[in-house]
Amino acid sequence: MRRKPRERKLSASILTAIRNRPGHRPAAANRHGGDTIIASYNVHKCVGVDKLFDPERTARVITEIDADVIAIQEADKRFGQRSGLLDLDRLERESGLVPVPINAMSPTGHGWHGNLILTRKGTVRNVRQLRLPGVEPRGALVVDLDFTTGQLRIIAAHLGLLRRSREQQAETIMAAFEAEEARPTLLIGDLNEWRVGKRSSLASLKPIFDPSSGAVPSFPSRFPVLALDRVLGHPHDLVTAVEVHDTPLARIASDHLPIKAHIDLAMAFTTGAEAAFTNRVNQAI
């Protein structure tokens, strides 16, 4: 039986995702270097693939990731009091990670629409909380951090399940990016989009971000074939490598594997400063 065109496209997209599994990463993701590690992890409300609610297990995965900054999705209960699910005090003692201060969804909550950013490096300069459009309530955090190697803006988001919602949310994020003073920026989180071509709902992010860069499959955690979790950099060479954090514990603690990005902030900051200087000289001439 001949497959319909849509089915052929779907199969081709899945094959592309499988080729990009760890060990088959794009050349741009195989470069080494960088001075800071930024991670993203959808903790699935601390419920593992074994259906067990185990926040301590989730915290152990976060600790073993060993990132300087990590964006967490689904850090709170979805309904009711929207209570936080992690023991943040214990996590700080064991990993040195502390939450970026925000106005949480509830007095006992940790995140903004489930988004939480933890850092053990850098100074928080500014935080914005974005409401994202769409059928489901969604949000994003925009955080400016100062490191010894330079400045970095992190946009941490968990985009919707519906394609049209993701398109609208990507457009809102781009509007927020354009409204801010320029600096090296990462868009990070569970973007819920595995397509990397023209049919991607993230197409409006171009040319500022490249949705096809460093797409490493992270879902489902036991046999990852879809690159739902992303780290996108601006400028594009900000991210020197992207990898999944694939350990026995991570494979069971959530239905997503964490991803880690190595970034060269010193180089991006130097390049940006040189470009700004050149622009000023050209304008003076």
RAGI-V97123 format. One line per field, one symbol per residue. psi: psi as a letter, one per 40 degrees, with the letter a starting at -180 (. if undefined). burial: # if it has 24 or more other ideal C-beta (glycine too) atoms within 12 Angstrom, else .. A space follows every 10 residues. Layout:
psi: ???
burial: ???
//
This chain:
psi: hhiidddddd ddddddddde ihefiiddee iiaieihhih hhefffhiee ehhgdddddd dddddfidhh hhifeiidab efiieigddd ddddeehiih hihidideid ihfehhhhie hihhdihihh hhiidihiii hhhhihidea ihhhhhihii dhdddddddd ddddddddei hhihihhiah efheieadeh eedeeiedih eehfhhheii ddghehgdhi hhihidedhd ihiiggiddd eddieiiiih hhigdddddd dddddddddd dddd.
burial: .......... ..#..##..# ##..##.##. ...####### #########. ...##.#### #####.#### ########.. .#.#####.. #...#.#### .#.##...## ########## ##.#..#### .###...### #####.#..# ########## ....###### ####.##..# ..######## ######...# #####..### #########. #..####### ########## #######.## ########## #####.###. .#........ .....
//
